[in-house]
């Protein structure tokens, strides 16, 4: 596999085993002897509606207990040199190294990503909305206890365990009233030992930035990895864990294309299309809009629930994929998604060019998830003659 180097500079810190106690970790409790190395990197999915999403990582902490609180003994700290990172630079296979440390061998099931604080006029964490100026990003607990992630990180003797934190900026940024933004982090831990790559090309016209193009790898309608293609249509979904995925291409002014059962194996690249023969020579399509409001009927506020609305399509075969998603504006409860009207196209990997499935033309499943509330779903239909649909939700605990 081609080695990918980060396009931005972030100094990593290497911590020797003898210095672990001085780092503030205090112990760690390995499996009874020997040490190994844990190396932590970060990458990002595309962010909707932002020119920049900036975070400053202060420290990474790991613990063998998934239930340990921030003041429980046994934490091992991986210091990093705090550097402001624009997450939107970390797409299309680009990663940045956060740091590494020597740890007692064992299984670590909790990781905390600690961010720097916004102090005075210095914005360690911020967003720049499209066409706007830099605004502070509120990080309720990320600068104190840290962002909690549970996983299965195994450190073995005399070996290096590489993991990547996949930070989904679009799902993680919640708009509040008065132009403020909160961070509600959505992050996956990807073990690099089992990671591979899906790469290729889409139609360069569909890849134009104005068309808001996104290429995603999904399982049962859940987006596992996504990226924005380059201007020439090239894209790279890396790193992505081994398995089979549905690759979904969406772009404003074009119908969506889906390639099913795309295989990924560790340390290999699955190619989808070339510059001369792109994966998707997409069908032009007008767009419609599905919009509405989300309200809550319970004790968790709309701001703390942070609802996410996802538009899906289901093909005649029963295959469901996500097309677009958006966090609700928690000051108003409003959402609005621009979606293609023309029929989506679908093909199995290796079976030729995608073919339009007219049974799904303009028909969308609208799904809402929110912290503290039951998921809800509805449907909406748009067409050339009726390009706008309204779907409202009231969430219940």
C-alpha distance (Angstrom), angle and dihedral (degrees) to the residues before:
residue distance angle dihedral
X1 . . .
X2 3.76 . .
X3 3.79 112.9 .
X4 3.80 111.3 -118.7
X5 3.79 119.0 -148.4
X6 3.81 122.5 -159.4
X7 3.78 116.2 -103.6
X8 3.78 92.0 -144.8
X9 3.77 129.9 56.9
X10 3.79 118.9 -110.9
X11 3.79 118.6 160.5
X12 3.79 114.4 -134.9
X13 3.77 124.4 -146.0
X14 3.80 120.9 -137.8
X15 3.78 112.8 -155.3
X16 3.80 120.0 -162.1
X17 3.79 118.5 -138.5
X18 3.79 92.3 -113.1
X19 3.82 90.8 58.1
X20 3.79 97.4 53.8
X21 3.80 95.2 97.8
X22 3.79 90.5 51.3
X23 3.79 89.5 55.3
X24 3.79 90.8 68.2
X25 3.80 94.8 -107.8
X26 3.77 98.5 113.0
X27 3.79 110.8 -157.7
X28 3.79 119.3 -28.7
X29 3.78 100.7 -156.2
X30 3.80 107.0 -125.5
X31 3.80 126.3 -165.1
X32 3.78 95.1 -82.7
X33 3.78 109.4 -71.8
X34 3.74 145.6 4.9
X35 3.77 132.5 43.8
X36 3.77 138.7 -119.2
X37 3.79 136.7 -176.8
X38 3.79 128.3 -101.0
X39 3.81 115.1 -159.1
X40 3.83 118.6 -168.8
X41 3.82 126.3 -162.2
X42 3.81 133.1 170.2
X43 3.80 135.8 -141.0
X44 3.81 135.2 169.0
X45 3.77 146.1 -136.7
X46 3.83 118.1 -133.8
X47 3.80 119.1 -78.1
X48 3.79 120.5 -133.7
X49 3.78 117.9 -133.8
X50 3.81 98.4 2.2
X51 3.79 136.0 103.6
X52 3.81 91.6 -164.0
X53 3.79 137.2 14.7
X54 3.80 107.8 -173.6
X55 3.79 129.0 -168.9
X56 3.80 131.4 170.0
X57 3.80 114.0 -147.5
X58 3.79 113.8 -149.5
X59 3.79 102.1 176.7
X60 3.79 145.3 -14.1
X61 3.82 117.9 -138.4
X62 3.81 129.1 -168.8
X63 3.80 132.8 -167.5
X64 3.78 136.0 179.7
X65 3.81 92.5 -131.3
X66 3.77 119.3 72.4
X67 3.82 89.4 -156.2
X68 3.82 99.1 49.4
X69 3.80 115.0 128.1
X70 3.79 121.5 -136.5
X71 3.83 92.5 -97.6
X72 3.81 96.3 46.8
X73 3.81 115.1 114.5
X74 3.80 118.3 -112.6
X75 3.81 100.3 61.2
X76 3.80 118.0 139.2
X77 3.79 115.2 -156.0
X78 3.79 126.3 -146.6
X79 3.81 105.3 -161.7
X80 3.78 118.2 -151.2
X81 3.77 131.2 -169.8
X82 3.83 101.8 -103.2
X83 3.80 106.6 -117.5
X84 3.79 126.2 165.5
X85 3.81 107.2 -114.0
X86 3.79 125.1 -163.5
X87 3.79 100.5 -145.6
X88 3.80 90.6 -155.9
X89 3.81 88.5 69.9
X90 3.81 88.3 63.4
X91 3.81 101.5 73.6
X92 3.82 135.3 105.6
X93 3.79 94.0 41.5
X94 3.80 96.5 -44.8
X95 3.81 115.5 138.5
X96 3.78 134.7 175.8
X97 3.78 125.0 -147.6
X98 3.81 116.1 -122.3
X99 3.79 99.5 -175.5
X100 3.76 147.2 -75.5
X101 3.79 138.3 -125.2
X102 3.76 141.2 -173.3
X103 3.81 109.9 -110.8
X104 3.79 136.5 -178.6
X105 3.79 109.1 -96.7
X106 3.77 114.1 -95.3
X107 3.77 147.1 88.3
X108 3.80 118.1 -58.4
X109 3.79 114.7 -164.2
X110 3.81 102.9 176.1
X111 3.79 131.4 55.0
X112 3.80 126.9 -179.6
X113 3.77 123.7 -160.1
X114 3.81 108.5 -154.6
X115 3.81 117.1 -159.2
X116 3.79 129.0 -156.8
X117 3.81 119.6 -108.2
X118 3.78 129.0 -105.1
X119 3.80 102.5 -119.7
X120 3.79 126.4 -176.4
X121 3.78 110.2 -47.4
X122 3.82 93.5 -16.2
X123 3.79 113.6 100.7
X124 3.79 108.5 -158.4
X125 3.82 90.0 169.3
X126 3.79 120.7 32.1
X127 3.78 148.6 137.3
X128 3.79 133.0 -135.1
X129 3.83 109.5 -153.5
X130 3.80 115.5 -145.8
X131 3.80 106.9 -76.8
X132 3.81 91.5 1.4
X133 3.79 140.2 99.0
X134 3.79 132.1 -99.2
X135 3.82 115.3 -70.2
X136 3.79 128.7 -173.7
X137 3.81 115.5 -100.8
X138 3.80 111.3 -140.7
X139 3.80 112.1 -137.4
X140 3.83 105.3 -171.5
X141 3.83 100.2 -165.3
X142 3.80 103.5 -4.5
X143 3.83 92.7 95.4
X144 3.81 94.3 47.5
X145 3.80 116.6 31.4
X146 3.81 92.3 7.1
X147 3.80 133.6 -129.8
X148 3.81 106.4 -55.6
X149 3.81 118.7 -136.2
X150 3.80 126.6 175.7
X151 3.77 121.2 -153.1
X152 3.78 145.8 130.3
X153 3.80 109.4 -92.7
X154 3.80 113.6 171.6
X155 3.82 119.0 -165.7
X156 3.81 114.1 -164.8
X157 3.77 129.6 -166.4
X158 3.82 116.9 -77.9
X159 3.81 91.7 -8.4
X160 3.81 134.4 108.7
X161 3.81 118.8 -123.6
X162 3.80 111.3 -157.1
X163 3.79 121.0 -159.9
X164 3.80 131.7 173.2
X165 3.80 125.8 -152.3
X166 3.82 108.7 -140.2
X167 3.82 105.3 -153.0
X168 3.83 113.2 -162.4
X169 3.82 101.0 -153.5
X170 3.81 96.3 -177.4
X171 3.81 94.3 55.5
X172 3.80 92.0 39.2
X173 3.82 100.1 59.0
X174 3.81 116.9 80.0
X175 3.81 120.4 -172.1
X176 3.79 115.1 -137.1
X177 3.79 132.1 -174.1
X178 3.80 123.2 -67.3
X179 3.80 92.7 29.8
X180 3.82 94.8 -65.7
X181 3.82 124.7 141.3
X182 3.80 130.7 -151.8
X183 3.78 128.8 -157.5
X184 3.80 113.5 -127.8
X185 3.80 98.0 170.5
X186 3.80 122.6 -139.4
X187 3.80 106.8 -171.3
X188 3.81 133.9 160.0
X189 3.80 126.8 -157.2
X190 3.82 109.3 -134.2
X191 3.84 117.7 -165.2
X192 3.80 105.1 -141.3
X193 3.82 94.0 -152.6
X194 3.81 89.5 72.9
X195 3.81 97.9 34.1
X196 3.78 127.5 115.3
X197 3.80 137.5 166.7
X198 3.80 139.1 -105.4
X199 3.79 109.9 -161.8
X200 3.78 138.1 162.2
X201 3.80 145.5 106.5
X202 3.78 137.0 -72.1
X203 3.80 128.1 -164.1
X204 3.85 105.3 -63.8
X205 3.82 90.2 -137.8
X206 3.79 90.0 59.6
X207 3.81 89.6 45.0
X208 3.81 93.2 62.0
X209 3.80 109.1 125.4
X210 3.82 91.9 -126.1
X211 3.80 88.6 63.5
X212 3.83 93.2 60.5
X213 3.83 93.3 -129.5
X214 3.81 121.1 -164.8
X215 3.81 131.0 179.0
X216 3.80 114.3 -162.4
X217 3.80 139.0 178.4
X218 3.80 112.5 -140.7
X219 3.79 142.2 -177.6
X220 3.82 117.2 -156.4
X221 3.79 91.3 -20.4
X222 3.81 94.7 -48.9
X223 3.80 115.2 121.7
X224 3.80 108.2 -128.7
X225 3.81 99.7 172.0
X226 3.81 132.5 1.4
X227 3.78 140.2 174.5
X228 3.80 144.3 175.6
X229 3.82 113.1 -111.1
X230 3.78 121.1 -125.5
X231 3.81 121.3 -106.5
X232 3.82 91.3 -93.4
X233 3.81 90.1 55.0
X234 3.81 96.2 -104.5
X235 3.79 118.4 140.7
X236 3.79 139.2 174.9
X237 3.79 126.4 -159.8
X238 3.80 99.1 -161.8
X239 2.94 136.5 -174.8
X240 3.80 100.8 22.8
X241 3.80 126.2 154.8
X242 3.80 119.5 -111.5
X243 3.81 115.0 -87.3
X244 3.81 142.6 84.4
X245 3.80 120.0 -61.3
X246 3.79 142.1 -177.5
X247 3.80 108.3 -127.5
X248 3.81 111.2 -147.8
X249 3.81 124.2 -166.7
X250 3.81 117.4 -162.7
X251 3.79 128.0 177.3
X252 3.79 132.9 161.2
X253 3.83 111.8 -104.6
X254 3.84 91.1 24.1
X255 3.79 135.8 83.9
X256 3.80 115.3 -111.4
X257 3.81 120.9 -99.5
X258 3.82 125.0 -151.5
X259 3.82 129.9 -167.6
X260 3.82 110.8 -169.5
X261 3.82 132.3 -149.9
X262 3.81 96.3 14.5
X263 3.83 105.8 177.4
X264 3.80 123.5 -133.7
X265 3.78 124.0 -171.5
X266 3.78 129.3 -178.5
X267 3.81 117.5 -79.9
X268 3.81 93.9 -0.4
X269 3.80 136.1 103.5
X270 3.80 124.6 -128.7
X271 3.81 108.4 -154.3
X272 3.80 122.2 -145.9
X273 3.77 111.2 -174.1
X274 3.79 134.3 -31.7
X275 3.79 134.4 -119.3
X276 3.81 89.3 -97.0
X277 3.81 93.9 43.3
X278 3.84 109.7 27.5
X279 3.78 122.4 -158.4
X280 3.78 92.7 -119.5
X281 3.81 125.2 31.4
X282 3.75 86.6 -176.4
X283 3.81 130.0 -147.1
X284 3.82 115.7 -116.0
X285 3.80 112.5 -117.1
X286 3.76 138.5 178.6
X287 3.79 115.9 -125.1
X288 3.76 132.4 -124.4
X289 3.77 130.5 -169.8
X290 3.78 133.5 -120.6
X291 3.79 111.2 -166.5
X292 3.76 140.6 156.5
X293 3.78 144.1 123.0
X294 3.79 136.5 -76.1
X295 3.80 120.0 -148.9
X296 3.80 131.1 176.5
X297 3.79 131.6 -130.4
X298 3.79 102.5 -163.6
X299 3.78 146.9 56.2
X300 3.81 97.8 -74.4
X301 3.81 109.8 88.2
X302 3.78 121.8 -125.4
X303 3.81 89.0 -113.2
X304 3.82 93.1 54.0
X305 3.81 92.7 41.4
X306 3.83 90.3 53.0
X307 3.84 96.3 -167.7
X308 3.79 119.6 -143.7
X309 3.83 119.2 -153.4
X310 3.81 118.4 -155.6
X311 3.81 127.0 -172.1
X312 3.82 112.9 -148.9
X313 3.79 136.1 -178.7
X314 3.80 127.5 -150.5
X315 3.81 121.2 -153.5
X316 3.81 128.4 -145.6
X317 3.82 88.3 -98.5
X318 3.81 90.4 59.7
X319 3.81 92.9 -107.8
X320 3.82 111.1 145.6
X321 3.80 125.0 -160.5
X322 3.80 135.5 175.9
X323 3.81 114.8 -116.6
X324 3.81 105.7 179.1
X325 3.80 136.4 -7.9
X326 3.79 136.8 -171.1
X327 3.78 139.7 -178.3
X328 3.80 112.5 -118.4
X329 3.79 118.1 -111.7
X330 3.80 95.8 -110.6
X331 3.80 93.4 -157.9
X332 3.82 91.4 63.7
X333 3.81 105.5 11.4
X334 3.81 89.3 -125.4
X335 3.80 129.0 142.4
X336 3.81 133.9 173.9
X337 3.80 127.7 -173.0
X338 3.81 125.4 -170.4
X339 3.82 108.7 -144.1
X340 3.83 135.6 178.4
X341 3.79 118.1 -102.8
X342 3.83 98.5 -158.1
X343 3.80 120.5 87.9
X344 3.82 115.9 -82.7
X345 3.79 117.2 -119.5
X346 3.79 126.8 -131.3
X347 3.81 139.7 -175.1
X348 3.79 136.3 162.8
X349 3.80 117.7 -110.4
X350 3.79 109.9 -84.6
X351 3.82 93.4 10.2
X352 3.79 100.2 102.7
X353 3.80 137.4 -105.5
X354 3.82 119.0 -4.9
X355 3.81 114.7 -100.3
X356 3.81 126.1 -147.6
X357 3.81 116.0 -101.9
X358 3.79 103.4 -152.6
X359 3.83 92.0 -172.5
X360 3.82 87.7 76.4
X361 3.82 98.1 44.4
X362 3.79 108.8 143.2
X363 3.82 92.6 -20.5
X364 3.80 116.9 128.8
X365 3.76 135.9 179.4
X366 3.80 109.9 -141.2
X367 3.80 114.1 -151.3
X368 3.81 129.4 -175.8
X369 3.80 127.0 -164.4
X370 3.81 124.7 -179.3
X371 3.79 138.5 168.0
X372 3.81 110.6 -94.6
X373 3.81 95.3 10.1
X374 3.78 137.9 90.8
X375 3.83 116.7 -102.9
X376 3.78 114.4 -104.5
X377 3.78 133.3 -161.7
X378 3.77 138.3 -169.6
X379 3.80 137.3 158.7
X380 3.78 136.6 -112.6
X381 3.80 133.5 -172.1
X382 3.79 126.9 -156.8
X383 3.78 130.2 -177.5
X384 3.79 140.7 169.5
X385 3.79 89.4 -93.4
X386 3.80 94.1 43.8
X387 3.81 107.4 26.6
X388 3.82 97.9 164.6
X389 3.80 127.7 68.6
X390 3.80 130.4 177.1
X391 3.80 124.0 -147.6
X392 3.81 122.2 173.4
X393 3.80 128.6 -169.6
X394 3.80 135.4 -160.4
X395 3.80 110.6 -164.1
X396 3.79 123.1 -145.4
X397 3.84 127.8 -162.5
